Amino acid sequence: MIRQLNIRQIVEDREESLSPYAAKSRQSRGRLKYEEPCPVRTNFQRDRDRIIHSKAFRRLKHKTQVFIAPLGDHYVTRLTHTLEVSQIARTISRALNLNEDLTEAIALGHDLGHTPFGHVGEEILNELYRHGFRHNQQSLRVVDLLEKDGQGLNLTWEVRDGIVNHSKTRVDILGPDWGKVNTLEGEICKIADTVAYINHDIGDAIRAGIITENDLPPSTVTALGCSHSQRINTMVCDIIDYSGAARDEISTGSPAIGMSPRILEATNTLCEFLFDRVYNWCSAQEEAERAREVIQLLYQYLNQHEDRLPPEYCFYGDDTERRVVDYIAGMTDQYALRLAEGLSLTGGKTKRREA
């Protein structure tokens, strides 16, 4: 009889050659519910696969990043953003000899709870729901409860920590209010998220005719480069160089993931430019108002007609308002628009569909 090798243990043994600051799958703090280990995949590899096969992950392809329900085929969606974050984060993690599997799992799961209509949708739900709403907390709720008909994905503590702590408000990148993730892999995903959205939002804004390459602040062009690829390459290489202590066997103090002062200043300047010239653009405000009307309509109607919620949402707690928030947050842009239009045309008598 041929002896079956335990592939997982071989991979776990290889992880011992990672940086001493890397999170090792063998040393994971575990899952909410115990499971027998997989003979092939490590804990973090298993989490990555569960996220990719989830319904929430599939819906990301029809959720907006910045432009609401854009007609062009080349605008960034929440799914393509997630894949870009994963690619950038994995590159940094590999270069620093950290755990690439954990990094990938966090990156792929970080936006599972995002609303339709991008951050506009998040702001509106936060105003409407009496307990408040933040997409990072909703992402954790998705993987802990909402997926698999209330069973959740039962992910490891390290992936859950990276997901819930990835978010940041409009603050200086790496500033005092930046927040902290409890693994270096999670910190990498947090900064990779910023690198990704700054650069693809510039591309989308140029594609939409809002700005041109010549409008970018000259100081940022000098520091970061004049093209999409140059900017990302500069930022990523700088992060790797600045964070080099994370790969060392001997380091004074605790290693941190960051940027050099010059590149950090340029990146913050570019971020502020996007807020001033793109996110607050007048047409974007018109789209935001349309999104606001759609979500307000859905929120009010569904709270008054709980029977219109899909049956599975009846098992996600006893609070109608919480179930409505879960349902709306899971919607894609086009589904929310269609449902709201149906309610407007039929006076609230519309067929229920799966979000």
N, C-alpha and C positions, 0 to 999 in steps of 0.2 A: 504494500500500500504506500502511495506517495504521501508524504507528510505535508499537510497544508500549512504554508507559512502564514504567520500573522503579520500582514503587511502594515497594519497600524503601528505595531510595536517597532517595526523597522524604521518607519517614518519618525516616530517619537524619539528613537535613539539618535536619528540624524539631527533632530532639533537641539540636542545637547551641544552641537557645534555652533549654535546661534550665539549672538551677543548675550552676556550675562544679564543684560537688562531686558531681553526679549521675554514675552509671555510664552511659556511652554504649555502645549496642550495637555501634557501628562499632569501638569500641576494646576489645571483649571480649578476654579472654585466650584465648578459643577453646574447642574441644571436645577430648575425649580422642582422637577420630578425626576427621580433616578431612572436611568435607562442603562441597559447592558451596552458596553462599548461595541462599536462596529469593528469587525475584523480587518477592514480595509482602510477606512478613513479615520483620521484623528477627530477629536471633538470639534475643532474649528472648521475643518473641511466639511464635516457633516452639517454644521450650521450654515455654511455658505450654500450648500446644495439645497437645503430646506428653503432658504430665502429665494433662490432662483426659481424653484418650483412652486412658489406661493402665488395665489391669485392676486394679492396686493402688488407683487412685483410685476406681473403682466400688465396690470392697469396703468403702470407708470408711463407706458408708451403713449397714452392718450391724455396725459396731464401736462399742463402748461409749466414752463419754466418762468418766462417773463411775459411773452406775448400770448394773449388769451385766444385759444382756438385758432391759431394762424393757418392761413390757406396754403402757404408755401411748404414744400416738402423738406426743406433744409434747415428749418428752425429747430432749435434745441427743445427737446421734451424732457420731462422729468426722468425718463428712462435713459436717454442718451447722456444726460448730465450725470446720472448715477454711474454709468459705464466709464465716463471720463474721470470721475473722482476715483473709481477703482483703479484705473490704469495709472494715474498719477501717484496714488497712494502706494500701490504695489511697487512701483519703480523706486520710490523713496525708501520703503521698508526693506526691499532687497539690498539696496546700496548700503543701508545701515546695519545689515545682518540681523534684522528683527524678524518677527514671525509674519511672513507674507500671507499665510492662510487666514490668520486672525484679521489682519488688515483688510483683506478682500471681503471677508464676511461682514465686517462693520460697514465698509463702504457700500456694499450692495444693499444693506438693510437700512441705511441711515434715513432715507426719505420715504419709507413704506407708508407712513401715516400722513403724508402731505395731502392737502386738500386739492380740489379742482381750483383752477384759476391762480395757481402759484401762491405767493405770499399775500396777495390781496384776499384770497379765500381764507387764509389763516387769520388775517386781521379781522375779517367780518365775523367768523365763527367765534373768535375771542371776544368780540363785542356782544354777540348775541347770547352766548352760553354763560350762565350765571357763575359757573366755576372756572371760566376761562378756558382757552384752548391754545396749545402749542404743538406744533407738528412733531417735535422730537418725542414728547410724551405720548402722542398718539401712535407714533411708530412703535414705541415699546408696548403699547396696548394691543397693537396689531399682532405682534409676534408672541405676546403672552396670552392673548385671549381670542381675538377676532378671527384669526386664521383657523382653518380646519374645523369650522362649525363649533367654535367655542373651546376647542382643545388647545389652540395656540401651537407654536412651533417648538416650544420647550428648548430654547437656546441656552447656551452657556452664559455664566455671569459676565465674562469678559466682553462678549459680543453685545449683550444687553446694555452694559455700561457704556460702551462706545457709541451705541445708537442713541441712548437718552442724553448723553453729554456732548453730542457733536454740535449742537445748535449754538448760535451766537446772535445777539441783537446787533443793531447798527452801532458798533463800537470799533475803536481802533483795533486792527488786527494785532493779536498778541498783547493787547493792552491790559490794564489791571482788571477790567471786567470781562476778559476773554473767557474765563471759566477753565475748568480742568477735567481731563479724562484720566482714568486711573491706570491706563496702560500707555506706553509710548506708541503702540500701534494705533490706539484710539486718537492720540494727539496728531498723528500723521494724517488720519482721515479727516480730522477737523480742519487742518490747514490745507489739505488737498482739495477739500470742498470749496474753499475760498479761491484757490488758484484756478480751479475749473470754472466757477461761475463768473469770475471777473473776465476771463478771456473769452468764453463763449458768449457772454452777454454783449461784449464789444462786437463780436462777429455778427450777432443777430441784429444789433442796432445799426450796423453798417448795411446789412442786407435789407433792413427796413427803410433805409434812407434817412434815418434820424441824425446820424453823424457820419463823418468820413474819417479815414485814417489820419488826415491832416488836423482833425480837431483834437486829437489826444494831446494832453499836456506835454510840452516839449521835454520837461525834466524826466517824465516817465519813459519817453522814447529813448532818451539818452541812456538811462539806467537799465531799462528792460529790453529794449529792442523795438523795431518798428513793425513786426509781423506777429501773428498769432503764435506760430511755432517758436520764434525767438523769445517772446515774453515767457512762455511756459518753460522753455529750456533754461532761461536765466533764473526764474524763480525756483524751479526744482533743483538745479545744481547748487544754488545758494543755500537752500534748505538742507541739502545733504552735507554741504561743507560746514555750515554753521552748527549742525547737529551731530557732527562726527564723534563726539564723546559717547554717543549712544552705542557705537559699535566697538569701543575700546574695552579691553580687558580690565584696565585700571583707569579710573576716572576720579577726579577730585570733585566731590559733591554729587548731586543727582543730575544726570544728563537731561537735557530738555530739547524739544523740537522747536526750531524757530528760524528766523531770518536775520541776516546782517542788517545793521542800522540803515545803510544806504538803500538796499533793496526793499526793506520793510517800509521805509518812508515813501518810496516810489509806488509800492503796491497800495498803500493807504491813500495816496493821492489819486491813483487810478480808480479806487473804490468810490471816493467822494465824487469824482467826475461822473461816474455812472449814476449815482443818486441824483446829481444836479441835472444832467443832460439826458438821461435815458429813463430812469425809473419814475421821475417826476414830469416826464414829457406830457404835453397836454392831451395827445391822443391816447396815451397810456392811461391817463386819468379818466377819459371817456370809457375806455374798456373796463376800468376798475369800477366805475359806476354801474355798468351793465352787470358785472359780476356780483356786485353788492345787491342789486335788485333780484337777481336770480336766487342767490343763497337766502336772502330774507324771505322771499316767497316760499321756497321749499321748507325753510325752518318753521315758519308760521303754520303752513298748511299741515305738515307732517306731525307737528305737536298737537294739532287739533284733530287729526285723523290718523291715529296710531295704527289702525287696521291696514293702512296703506304701506306700512313697512314690510319688507320681506320677512317671512316667518322666522328665519333663523335669528333675526335681531331681537326677537322676544325673549331669547335666552341670555342676552348679554346684560343682565342686571334688571332691577325693578324700576329704574328711573326712565320714564319716557323720553325726557329731554336728552339724557345721555345716549340713548339708543338712536335718537334722531341725529345727534352729532356724529356718531359712529357711521351711520348710513351716508350722510352728506359728505363727510371727510373721505369716504371710500370712492365717491363718484369720480368719473372722468369729466373733463370739461364738456365734451359733446353730450354725454348722458345727462348731466345737470341742465344743460341748455334745452335739450329735447323734453325733459320731464317738466321743466318750468314752462316751456311753451305749451305743452299739452294741458297743463293746469290752467294757463291763461285762456286758452281757446275753448276749453270745455267747462270752465267754472269749477275746476277741481275734480272732475270725473275723468280720470285717466287710468289706464292699465298699469299695473306694477310690473317692473322689469328688474332683472338682476343688475346691480351696480357694477 
